[in-house]
Amino acid sequence: MLKTFEQAVALIGERKLLHISGTEALLRKLPKGNWIGGSTEYFMEENGGQVSGETLDIQELAFDTYKLSAYGPATLAAVTKDAYPNGFSIIILPFDSEVHKQYAQNAADYEDIFLKNMVGWISGLNLGAADQTPVAVNGSTGEVFADKAVVLHIGLPEEKTVQINIVNIFTPDAKSPVITFGEDGFKAKTCFVDGKEVVFAEYIAGNQLDTKLPLIGDYSGAGINISIKSIEDGIVHFYAPVFAGIQYRFAENIPDYADAFNQKIKEIENTDAEFACNCILNFLYGGLEGKKIGGFYGPVTFGEIAWQLLNQTLVYLQIV
C-alpha cells in the first residue's frame, strides 16, 4: 500500500517488519529499522497502476522470527543456506549489477534452491529520469547497495506452509518454430531455428516478430518467459539469460493485457498474499498505469524471482 514518507517513518518507529519500495532518494532518507527496500517508481495498487517519486509502497510482515542479510557476488550462493528450514526469503537485487547477473545464471544450481521458498525482485529506476541508480537497502544497518543483494529471511511455525505462485498471461505460439541457443547468456548473436543456425536479429526483422512478446522456454514442462531488452549492432539482448539446451518459442499475441491479467486472477480463489510483484514490461506494454489489476499489489519490478529469475510475470507468495 502506498504511504507518504512520514507514514513510512512512523511505521519504522513502531518497529514493524517491513518490505519497502520507492525511489533511491526516499529510501536513503528513511531511518534504520526492521526493513528491507528496493528502488522503483512503479507500483500496482488497489486503485490501479501508479508512477510516483513521492510515495513508498509498504508491505507489513507480521512475523517474529527473521534476519536481514546482504550478499555480494562472492557470497550470494550462501543465500539458500541462510534461509530457515520452514519459512521464506525475500531477495532484492539491483538491476544490471553483478549479483543480478550471477543470480540469474546460477540460482538453479544453488544448494537446496527448490527446497527453500525464495521470492523477490530486481530493483530499478524511473525510465524517464536521468542520474538514477538501482539499489537494494538493508534497513537494519542503513546500508544502500548498488552491488549487493539484500535478503529478509523469515521463519515460520511448523504448522504453516508456504505457497509460491506466478501469473503468466503468455502461452507459446504453436506456430512458432523451436528456437535454441548455443550458449547461456543475456545476449545472443545467433540461434538455431528448427536446428538451422541463423542471425537472431535478422530472423526477428525478417519475420516481423513483435519483441514485446517474450520467448517462452520449456523448463521440464514449466513455461518460463525470457523478455527481449533491445537489439543493438546485430546483437539481441535479454532481461534474463537464455540457456543452451532449452527449447524456446515466441509467445502468442495478447490483445488486451489488463483483461488477460484480470481473467487469470479471477481463476484464483484466494488473493491474500504476503508478498507480490509485477513486471515493468507488463506495466509498460499493457499500459497499466491507472488500470486496475485486482488481487495482488506491490512494486513493479525489473525482474521477478520465484526461485529463479522471471520476466513479464506476476509473482505472489501465500501462507496456509
ABEGO torsion letter per residue (X at the ends): XBBBAAAAAAAAAAGBBBBBBEBAAAAAABBBEBBBBBBBABBBBAAEBBBBAABBBBBBBBBABBBBBBBBAAAAAAAAAABBABEBBBBBBBBGBAAAAAAAAAAAABBGAAABBBBEBBBBBBAABBGBBBBBBBAAAGBBBAABBBBBBBBBBAABBBBBBBBBABBBBAABBBBBBABBEABBABBBBGGBBBBAAAAAAAAGBBAABBBBBBBGGBBBBBBBABBBGGBBBBABBBBBGBBBBBBBBBABAAAAAAAAAAABABABBABBBBBAAAAAAAGABGBBBBGBBEBBBAEBBBGBBBBGBBBBBBBX
